[in-house]
Amino acid sequence: ELLARVLDVSPPGTSSAPAAKLAPVPRVPEADVSRLREASARLRERARQGEVLPNVLAFAAQSFSRVALFMVREESIVGIAQIGLAKAGGPDDAALRDVHIGVRESSWVRKVLDTREPVRGRPADDGDHRLCVMLGNEIPSEAFLAPIESANRVVAILYADNLPGRALLADTGALEVVVHEAGLALDGALQERTLAAASDARASAAAAQPS
């Protein structure tokens, strides 16, 4: 898994030889390694409880003033949760659920969905500015967006900035690892639910058989 590669260790039962198709390992400051271990453990523990995304949001809020999560639904992204948006006049959780924008409107969102890679930069088009206005009364000088993938598609997007201050964005290496781990946790939880449903179906079928 990506966390093991960042920490320069191999998970049990895996080869030390590099795989043919591995995601790039983000640069992670040494000081963030312990936070990564803790975050990864929490994600694994809480995957079954449906708390993966709240954990990503909380981790991001340790480094950024404002963070928000959006679900990808057909042709739009829709707000679901936030921390700190009110600092720059933005919506609370309830109001954020009314925030939505087309997936092709914002250059930030387009890049995230097209490349499945994080994006960091200034607002580049009207769609970026529209998204910023929906999130508050100010336009950030820079924002960070990252995809959260599950079942081989982007299911959510994390947004972060430092409004209302003007501090430069923090290093995002640790957060990128946590976002990747979140996707693995979501996949694991989905697989467990699928296996449990199949087991229940087999048990029901066996019980229905005449004795």
C-alpha positions, 0 to 999 in steps of 0.5 A: 500500500502507498503508506508502506512505500512512504515509510519505506517498508513493505507490507507482510507477504509482498515482494520488495521489487517495484510493481509495474504500475505504482502511483507516485509516492508523494514527498512527506516531511519526516515530521508527518510520518507519525501522523500518517501512521495514526491516520492510516490506522484510524481509516482502517478501524472506521471503514466499516462504520462509514467514517472514512471521509470524516477522518480525511476531512479532520486530517486535512483541517490540521494543515489548512484553515478551510476544508470541504468535501464534495461527492461526485454525482453524475454531472455535478459535485455536491457539498457534503461536509466542511470544517472552517468555511465560516471563517471567510463567510462560507456555508455550514454543513447544512448550507453546503449540501445545497452547493453544487457545480457541474463537473466541467465548469471548474478547471480545478474539478476538470483536472482532478477528474480527468487526471485523478491527481491532486491539483494545487493552484490559483483560480483559473477560470469562471468556474473556479471563481464561482466555486470560490464564491459558493464557499465564502466571501473571498477568493483564495490566492491558491487552493488544493483539491484531491480526488478520493477514489473507490471502485475505480472511479472518483467518488469524492473531491477534497477542497482546501485553502487558507482563507481568510489568511494569506498564508501559503498552503502547507506541504500536501504530501501527507494529505495525499497519502491519507486521501489514497489510503481513504480510497483503499479503506472505502474499497475494503469496506465495499468488498466486505459488504459485498461478501457479507451480502453474498454469504447472507444470500447463500444462507437464505438459499440453504435455509429454503431448501427442503430438509 
